[in-house]
Amino acid sequence: MESKSLLTVPQFAGKYPAWSQAALRALILNADDRLNTRSERLAGNGLASAILRVGRKVLIDEQAFFAWIVEQQKRRRVA
């Protein structure tokens, strides 16, 4: 089994100061598709594959997070 580098939000923010805890929590909050107050579907930001939840603990897969960043940059270049 492949070992993943999983970090909590405070650990990730400490390791990568460019990402504040508040910014990470906002990305995590919007990672999954969700419904607004009028029951309209809102698309997530695509980060859900890099987020693991174990009970109340939220972990970030470091490699998947940065792969998502690269994908976001590719999409911006195309658009």
WOGI-V251515 format. One record per run of one state. SS is the DSSP state (H for helix, E for strand, L for the rest). FROM is the first residue (numbers start at 0). TO is the last residue. If there is no record, write none. Layout:
BEGIN
ss: <SS | SS>
from: <FROM | FROM>
to: <TO | TO>
END
This chain:
BEGIN
ss: <L | E | H | L | H | L | E | L | E | L | H | E | L | E | H | L>
from: <0 | 5 | 8 | 15 | 20 | 29 | 33 | 35 | 40 | 42 | 46 | 50 | 54 | 56 | 61 | 78>
to: <4 | 7 | 14 | 19 | 28 | 32 | 34 | 39 | 41 | 45 | 49 | 53 | 55 | 60 | 77 | 78>
END
